[in-house]
Amino acid sequence: MKYVVLVPDGMADYPIAGLNGHTPLQVAKTPNFDMIANKGIMGLVKTVPDGFTPASDVANLALFGYDPRKYYPGRAPLEAANLNVELGPNDIAFRCNLVTIFDNKMIDYSAGHITSAESQKLIRFLDEKLGSENIKFYSGTSYRHLLVIKSNNNIDIKDLKCIPPHDITGKDIKKYLPKGSLSQTLIHLMEEASKVLTSHEINLVRLDLKENPANNIWLWGFGQGTNMESFMDKFGLKGGVISAVDLIKGIGKIVGLKVIDVEGATGFYDTNYAGKADAAIEVLKKDDYVYVHVEAPDEAGHNGDLQEKILAIERFDQQIIGKILNYLQGQKSDYRILVVPDHATPIDLKTHTADPVPYAMAGRNIVPSASKAFTEEQAKLSGKNFDSGEELIKYFIKS
């Protein structure tokens, strides 16, 4: 039996006036999404537990089948796992975005989706100038990096509050700076980083090209180390995880799945959809489970880019679902396939919400409910809803 979980990050949305009250998913051409809904079951799933911020780390952890209320350590430790950054028992990891800030306003949470080649040079430079025995910068992908504060003593971070930069685009950052324990240290680092980055040659060139410079860092998503039951012990399956972002790959690495790197997987609109599908097929030739994640719909939602969100949904349908379904249907093995966004990222809000999201699954022993299309509206009309992501995954794998 083969199990395929496909996650178009942030795909779910609200009705949009410019689409005559429809969502991007409703107007996108999605024959493969619709076929899974028609030949299987669909409904709504609550991926973000009450009391949790509707973030990709929480929601994807649930869609791997792990209850965030039990296992969630914070975003940065999950990313640290993929970067092979070992955290001591008292170390605190922070997500470190390269961002664009002018006149105290968050202009761009991704510094113009800076390339990994450019950002790695900037992070190395930051570590040379601001790093120490207790403060270390680690480069990741594009604008997504890590800061680790090392300590031999336990630091109380219960009252520390940090806001994600993608939640404050266009807003005055002074209202959203870190608060609570360690906040002064973090704010000082951000101020010093701005001085270091502003005059760097890479940013001077970006300004000349009228591209958003990476002229500051933003620290958030903090946490400490975690241990999780392996995927094999929990579900009895071997497999792999395919994504461009360290967060998803980090979860996979922690639970013992193979992390598959795909050339051209960027975590943005131009990601290599077909390459991810090919990689998933290669995993299924050897193992029985694969988790495929695509960031593009979420990025379009954060940017308020309606056309790119529709295109991302259509590319996901054609180049990932279509290709993987074609492979599965040509094999003798039984299979189950699940498509589900981790959360909604509505175009009009440009940030995540905790609304239940639509899912559809089809395959062996799943009695079709004959839904006409995979949309938010159709999911609400269907009767099979789940109160948590882990309940959905248990049903998908074990029912």
Backbone torsions as a table, in degrees:
resi	resn	phi	psi	omega
1	MET	NA	130.7	178.3
2	LYS	-106.2	139.2	179.7
3	TYR	-123.1	127.2	-178.0
4	VAL	-125.8	122.9	175.8
5	VAL	-113.4	122.4	-176.7
6	LEU	-118.0	123.1	-172.1
7	VAL	-122.9	100.3	171.2
8	PRO	-83.2	98.1	-170.5
9	ASP	-56.0	128.4	173.4
10	GLY	68.3	16.6	-173.9
11	MET	-66.7	-36.7	-176.9
12	ALA	-63.0	150.6	-173.5
13	ASP	-153.3	-180.0	175.9
14	TYR	-103.9	160.9	172.4
15	PRO	-57.5	138.7	-175.7
16	ILE	-117.9	130.0	-177.4
17	ALA	-57.0	-40.5	-179.2
18	GLY	-67.5	-12.2	176.3
19	LEU	-109.1	26.0	-179.1
20	ASN	57.1	38.4	177.0
21	GLY	80.9	11.7	176.9
22	HIS	-99.5	166.1	174.8
23	THR	-96.4	163.5	175.5
24	PRO	-55.6	-37.1	180.0
25	LEU	-65.8	-33.3	-179.8
26	GLN	-71.7	-32.6	-176.9
27	VAL	-93.9	-17.9	179.0
28	ALA	-68.9	150.6	176.6
29	LYS	-85.9	109.3	-171.9
30	THR	-134.3	65.4	-178.6
31	PRO	-62.1	-30.8	-177.7
32	ASN	-80.4	-40.9	170.0
33	PHE	-53.5	-48.3	-174.9
34	ASP	-65.5	-36.2	179.9
35	MET	-65.4	-39.4	177.6
36	ILE	-64.5	-42.1	178.0
37	ALA	-63.2	-39.2	-177.4
38	ASN	-72.5	-38.8	-177.0
39	LYS	-91.5	-3.5	-179.7
40	GLY	-132.4	-145.1	177.8
41	ILE	-120.2	157.1	175.5
42	MET	-146.0	167.6	-179.0
43	GLY	174.7	-155.3	-179.9
44	LEU	-116.6	148.7	176.5
45	VAL	-135.3	136.7	177.4
46	LYS	-91.6	104.9	-175.4
47	THR	-90.6	-15.9	-177.8
48	VAL	-114.4	111.3	179.8
49	PRO	-61.9	154.0	176.4
50	ASP	-56.6	137.5	178.5
51	GLY	91.5	-8.4	179.8
52	PHE	-101.7	147.1	173.2
53	THR	-67.7	134.8	-180.0
54	PRO	-72.9	80.5	-176.1
55	ALA	-118.9	160.2	-177.8
56	SER	-64.3	-31.7	-180.0
57	ASP	-64.2	-47.9	179.6
58	VAL	-63.2	-49.9	-173.9
59	ALA	-67.0	-41.6	179.7
60	ASN	-70.5	-35.1	175.0
61	LEU	-57.4	-43.6	178.1
62	ALA	-64.1	-37.5	-178.5
63	LEU	-77.6	-12.5	167.7
64	PHE	-80.2	-11.7	179.2
65	GLY	100.6	17.7	-177.4
66	TYR	-115.8	126.0	-177.3
67	ASP	-68.3	115.0	179.9
68	PRO	-58.4	-28.7	-179.7
69	ARG	-65.1	-21.2	-179.6
70	LYS	-103.6	-36.4	-168.1
71	TYR	-111.6	-14.4	-170.6
72	TYR	-67.1	121.3	-179.4
73	PRO	-104.0	-1.2	-167.4
74	GLY	106.0	159.1	-173.8
75	ARG	-69.6	-48.8	-171.7
76	ALA	-59.4	-40.7	178.6
77	PRO	-61.6	-31.1	177.5
78	LEU	-67.9	-41.4	177.8
79	GLU	-69.3	-36.0	179.2
80	ALA	-59.4	-36.3	-179.7
81	ALA	-59.6	-41.1	-179.6
82	ASN	-72.2	-27.8	179.4
83	LEU	-87.3	6.0	-179.4
84	ASN	58.3	34.4	175.5
85	VAL	-93.1	112.6	-178.9
86	GLU	-83.9	129.9	-179.8
87	LEU	-102.8	128.3	173.4
88	GLY	-71.4	167.9	-175.2
89	PRO	-60.1	-24.4	-179.4
90	ASN	-110.5	1.8	-179.0
91	ASP	-73.0	148.0	178.1
92	ILE	-122.6	124.8	179.0
93	ALA	-101.3	142.8	177.8
94	PHE	-126.5	140.7	167.1
95	ARG	-70.7	134.3	-176.4
96	CYS	-123.0	97.4	176.6
97	ASN	-81.3	139.3	162.9
98	LEU	-84.0	124.0	-172.5
99	VAL	-131.5	168.6	173.7
100	THR	-112.4	120.6	177.9
101	ILE	-128.0	127.2	173.2
102	PHE	-130.2	136.5	178.4
103	ASP	51.2	43.1	178.9
104	ASN	62.0	20.3	179.2
105	LYS	-114.1	134.8	177.4
106	MET	-75.2	100.6	-178.1
107	ILE	-80.3	-42.4	-173.4
108	ASP	-153.0	117.4	-178.9
109	TYR	-71.4	-7.9	-175.6
110	SER	-124.1	7.4	-177.2
111	ALA	50.5	49.9	178.9
112	GLY	66.4	30.9	-175.0
113	HIS	46.8	57.3	-179.4
114	ILE	-52.7	145.5	-179.3
115	THR	-71.5	156.9	178.6
116	SER	-64.4	-36.0	-179.4
117	ALA	-62.7	-43.1	178.8
118	GLU	-69.1	-46.0	-173.8
119	SER	-66.5	-35.2	179.6
120	GLN	-62.8	-37.1	176.7
121	LYS	-65.3	-40.7	-179.5
122	LEU	-67.3	-41.1	-180.0
123	ILE	-66.9	-40.1	176.0
124	ARG	-61.0	-41.2	179.4
125	PHE	-64.4	-41.3	176.7
126	LEU	-61.9	-40.7	-178.3
127	ASP	-67.5	-36.0	177.7
128	GLU	-65.6	-40.6	-174.0
129	LYS	-85.7	-37.1	-172.7
130	LEU	-116.7	-13.6	-178.8
131	GLY	-71.6	159.5	179.3
132	SER	-155.0	-171.1	177.7
133	GLU	-60.8	-30.3	-175.6
134	ASN	-107.3	-7.3	-179.9
135	ILE	-128.6	120.8	-177.0
136	LYS	-132.5	135.5	173.8
137	PHE	-101.5	138.0	178.9
138	TYR	-128.6	131.5	-177.6
139	SER	-84.3	144.0	178.4
140	GLY	-120.5	-121.0	-177.4
141	THR	-123.4	134.7	177.9
142	SER	52.1	-119.6	-177.8
143	TYR	-90.2	-1.4	-170.1
144	ARG	-98.3	113.2	-177.2
145	HIS	-138.8	-176.3	-176.8
146	LEU	-129.5	148.0	166.3
147	LEU	-124.0	134.2	177.3
148	VAL	-121.6	127.0	172.6
149	ILE	-101.1	116.8	-176.7
150	LYS	-94.4	144.5	-179.5
151	SER	-153.2	146.3	173.9
152	ASN	-88.1	-10.9	-178.0
153	ASN	-118.9	152.6	178.6
154	ASN	-68.7	129.3	178.1
155	ILE	-108.3	124.4	-179.6
156	ASP	-76.3	115.6	-179.0
157	ILE	-118.3	19.8	-176.6
158	LYS	-62.3	-32.3	-177.2
159	ASP	-100.2	6.7	179.3
160	LEU	-73.9	133.1	178.5
161	LYS	-129.9	127.3	178.2
162	CYS	-133.1	133.4	-176.6
163	ILE	-97.6	134.5	176.0
164	PRO	-61.9	139.8	-177.5
165	PRO	-67.1	-29.3	-179.8
166	HIS	-71.0	-8.8	176.4
167	ASP	-88.5	-7.7	-173.7
168	ILE	-128.0	25.4	178.2
169	THR	-57.1	129.3	179.4
170	GLY	82.2	1.7	-176.3
171	LYS	-105.4	161.4	178.1
172	ASP	-72.1	120.0	-174.1
173	ILE	-70.0	-20.8	-175.6
174	LYS	-59.8	-28.5	179.7
175	LYS	-78.3	-14.0	-170.4
176	TYR	-121.9	13.8	177.5
177	LEU	-66.0	157.2	179.9
178	PRO	-53.3	145.8	179.1
179	LYS	-132.6	148.0	178.1
180	GLY	96.3	-157.4	-178.1
181	SER	-53.9	137.9	177.8
182	LEU	69.8	-2.2	-172.7
183	SER	-60.6	-39.8	-178.9
184	GLN	-65.9	-37.5	176.7
185	THR	-63.1	-43.9	-178.5
186	LEU	-66.9	-44.0	179.9
187	ILE	-63.3	-40.4	177.8
188	HIS	-61.8	-42.8	179.1
189	LEU	-62.4	-41.4	179.3
190	MET	-64.6	-40.6	179.0
191	GLU	-65.8	-42.9	179.6
192	GLU	-68.3	-36.9	178.8
193	ALA	-62.6	-37.2	178.7
194	SER	-61.5	-41.4	178.4
195	LYS	-63.6	-41.4	-177.9
196	VAL	-69.0	-42.6	-172.2
197	LEU	-79.4	-33.8	-172.0
198	THR	-57.6	-38.6	-175.9
199	SER	-95.1	3.4	-178.5
200	HIS	-67.5	142.6	-176.7
201	GLU	-54.2	-39.8	-179.0
202	ILE	-58.9	-42.3	-178.9
203	ASN	-74.1	-31.8	175.4
204	LEU	-64.5	-39.7	176.9
205	VAL	-65.7	-42.7	180.0
206	ARG	-61.8	-38.9	177.5
207	LEU	-63.9	-42.5	178.2
208	ASP	-60.8	-34.4	-179.5
209	LEU	-86.4	5.0	-178.1
210	LYS	60.4	35.2	173.5
211	GLU	-104.1	148.6	180.0
212	ASN	-62.9	123.6	179.1
213	PRO	-77.8	154.2	173.4
214	ALA	-88.0	74.4	-170.4
215	ASN	-96.8	10.4	176.1
216	ASN	-162.8	170.6	171.5
217	ILE	-117.7	157.8	174.6
218	TRP	-133.1	124.7	-174.3
219	LEU	-103.3	130.9	-176.7
220	TRP	-165.6	-173.4	173.7
221	GLY	57.6	38.8	-173.2
222	PHE	-77.8	161.6	176.9
223	GLY	175.5	177.5	179.3
224	GLN	-122.0	175.6	-171.8
225	GLY	-59.4	161.0	-177.7
226	THR	-145.2	157.7	171.4
227	ASN	-125.0	137.0	179.2
228	MET	-132.5	148.8	173.5
229	GLU	-60.0	139.6	-178.4
230	SER	-68.3	155.0	178.8
231	PHE	-63.4	-36.3	177.9
232	MET	-63.8	-45.4	179.1
233	ASP	-66.5	-34.9	-175.5
234	LYS	-79.8	-41.4	-173.6
235	PHE	-123.6	-6.9	178.6
236	GLY	71.6	27.3	-176.4
237	LEU	-128.0	143.1	170.4
238	LYS	-103.4	147.3	180.0
239	GLY	-179.6	-159.7	-175.2
240	GLY	-142.2	166.7	177.9
241	VAL	-128.4	136.7	-175.8
242	ILE	-127.1	118.8	-179.0
243	SER	-162.6	161.8	175.1
244	ALA	-92.0	-14.9	-170.7
245	VAL	-105.0	144.6	-176.0
246	ASP	-63.5	-31.7	-179.6
247	LEU	-56.8	-52.5	-176.4
248	ILE	-68.1	-43.4	179.1
249	LYS	-64.7	-34.1	178.5
250	GLY	-65.2	-42.8	176.4
251	ILE	-59.7	-46.1	179.8
252	GLY	-59.1	-43.5	-178.8
253	LYS	-64.6	-42.3	-179.1
254	ILE	-60.8	-39.1	-176.4
255	VAL	-91.6	6.2	171.0
256	GLY	88.9	17.6	174.5
257	LEU	-87.7	155.4	176.8
258	LYS	-74.8	131.7	177.2
259	VAL	-94.7	118.6	-175.9
260	ILE	-104.6	118.0	176.5
261	ASP	-89.7	133.2	-178.1
262	VAL	-115.2	125.5	177.5
263	GLU	-60.8	132.8	179.1
264	GLY	84.7	5.0	174.3
265	ALA	-82.7	108.6	-169.5
266	THR	-106.4	-17.4	-173.6
267	GLY	77.4	16.8	-179.6
268	PHE	-136.7	-168.6	-175.3
269	TYR	-58.5	-33.7	-173.3
270	ASP	-90.1	18.3	-176.9
271	THR	-62.6	160.4	-175.9
272	ASN	-87.0	83.1	-179.0
273	TYR	-58.9	-52.6	-176.3
274	ALA	-62.3	-37.2	178.7
275	GLY	-64.3	-36.2	176.9
276	LYS	-66.0	-40.7	178.3
277	ALA	-63.9	-43.5	178.1
278	ASP	-60.6	-41.8	179.5
279	ALA	-64.9	-38.7	178.2
280	ALA	-63.2	-40.9	178.8
281	ILE	-62.8	-39.9	178.2
282	GLU	-64.0	-38.4	176.2
283	VAL	-61.7	-43.8	-176.4
284	LEU	-68.9	-21.5	176.6
285	LYS	-68.8	-24.9	-176.8
286	LYS	-110.5	-36.9	-174.6
287	ASP	-122.4	-174.8	-171.4
288	ASP	-114.3	2.3	-175.9
289	TYR	-145.9	138.7	173.8
290	VAL	-145.8	142.1	179.9
291	TYR	-119.6	115.5	-176.6
292	VAL	-114.7	122.9	-175.8
293	HIS	-121.2	135.5	177.2
294	VAL	-128.0	126.6	-173.4
295	GLU	-84.4	-19.4	-167.9
296	ALA	-54.3	-45.5	-179.8
297	PRO	-60.4	-35.6	179.3
298	ASP	-66.7	-43.7	178.8
299	GLU	-61.4	-40.7	178.1
300	ALA	-63.6	-39.3	177.5
301	GLY	-62.9	-45.5	178.9
302	HIS	-62.7	-33.3	-178.3
303	ASN	-87.0	-2.9	-177.3
304	GLY	64.3	29.3	-173.7
305	ASP	-99.8	91.4	-174.2
306	LEU	-62.4	-46.4	-177.2
307	GLN	-63.0	-41.8	179.8
308	GLU	-68.4	-31.1	177.5
309	LYS	-66.9	-42.9	177.7
310	ILE	-62.4	-44.4	179.0
311	LEU	-62.7	-40.1	179.6
312	ALA	-62.7	-40.5	178.4
313	ILE	-64.0	-43.8	-178.7
314	GLU	-67.5	-39.1	177.8
315	ARG	-65.8	-39.8	177.2
316	PHE	-60.2	-44.6	-179.5
317	ASP	-62.2	-48.9	-172.6
318	GLN	-77.7	-48.1	-168.9
319	GLN	-91.4	-19.8	179.2
320	ILE	-108.7	-62.3	-178.3
321	ILE	-61.6	-48.9	-177.0
322	GLY	-58.8	-44.1	-177.0
323	LYS	-68.7	-42.1	-179.0
324	ILE	-70.3	-40.3	177.3
325	LEU	-61.4	-42.6	179.5
326	ASN	-59.5	-39.7	177.4
327	TYR	-67.0	-49.7	-177.0
328	LEU	-60.0	-40.5	-177.2
329	GLN	-71.2	-15.8	178.2
330	GLY	-95.3	2.6	-178.8
331	GLN	-104.6	161.7	178.1
332	LYS	-82.2	-20.2	-177.5
333	SER	-70.5	144.2	170.2
334	ASP	-70.8	157.1	-179.3
335	TYR	-150.0	162.3	166.6
336	ARG	-132.8	141.8	-179.7
337	ILE	-130.4	135.8	-178.5
338	LEU	-127.3	129.0	173.0
339	VAL	-117.2	129.6	-176.3
340	VAL	-161.9	124.3	171.3
341	PRO	-71.4	152.0	-179.4
342	ASP	-73.3	-33.4	-179.9
343	HIS	-163.2	175.0	173.2
344	ALA	-92.4	144.0	169.9
345	THR	-130.2	80.6	-174.4
346	PRO	-61.8	136.7	179.2
347	ILE	-55.7	-43.1	-175.6
348	ASP	-71.1	-22.7	-178.7
349	LEU	-97.8	-29.1	-178.5
350	LYS	62.8	24.1	176.4
351	THR	-151.9	172.6	-177.0
352	HIS	-76.1	154.8	169.5
353	THR	-128.8	164.1	-178.0
354	ALA	-96.4	13.2	179.8
355	ASP	-59.0	144.2	169.8
356	PRO	-56.6	144.7	-175.8
357	VAL	-113.7	156.6	178.8
358	PRO	-74.9	146.6	172.2
359	TYR	-135.8	160.8	170.2
360	ALA	-146.8	139.5	176.0
361	MET	-137.1	147.1	179.7
362	ALA	-144.8	163.7	177.6
363	GLY	133.6	-159.3	-172.7
364	ARG	-56.0	130.2	174.2
365	ASN	62.6	16.1	174.0
366	ILE	-100.4	113.1	-175.5
367	VAL	-76.1	122.2	-176.3
368	PRO	-62.1	141.5	174.1
369	SER	-103.5	-0.9	172.9
370	ALA	59.2	39.3	173.7
371	SER	-65.9	145.2	-174.0
372	LYS	-77.1	-34.6	-175.6
373	ALA	-155.2	156.7	177.0
374	PHE	-89.7	97.7	178.3
375	THR	-143.8	164.2	176.7
376	GLU	-60.4	-40.6	-177.6
377	GLU	-66.1	-45.5	179.2
378	GLN	-64.0	-36.3	179.6
379	ALA	-62.5	-37.3	179.4
380	LYS	-66.3	-28.8	-178.4
381	LEU	-82.3	-16.0	-179.0
382	SER	-83.4	157.1	-171.0
383	GLY	-96.1	-10.6	-173.5
384	LYS	-96.8	91.7	179.5
385	ASN	-109.3	155.3	-179.8
386	PHE	-126.4	140.2	-178.0
387	ASP	-82.4	-9.3	179.7
388	SER	-157.4	156.9	178.1
389	GLY	-63.7	-38.9	-178.4
390	GLU	-67.2	-32.3	175.5
391	GLU	-65.7	-40.0	176.9
392	LEU	-60.2	-45.9	-177.4
393	ILE	-68.0	-39.3	176.4
394	LYS	-61.3	-42.0	176.9
395	TYR	-64.0	-44.4	-177.7
396	PHE	-61.1	-42.9	-174.9
397	ILE	-90.5	-39.4	-168.3
398	LYS	-105.2	-14.4	-175.2
399	SER	-71.0	NA	NA
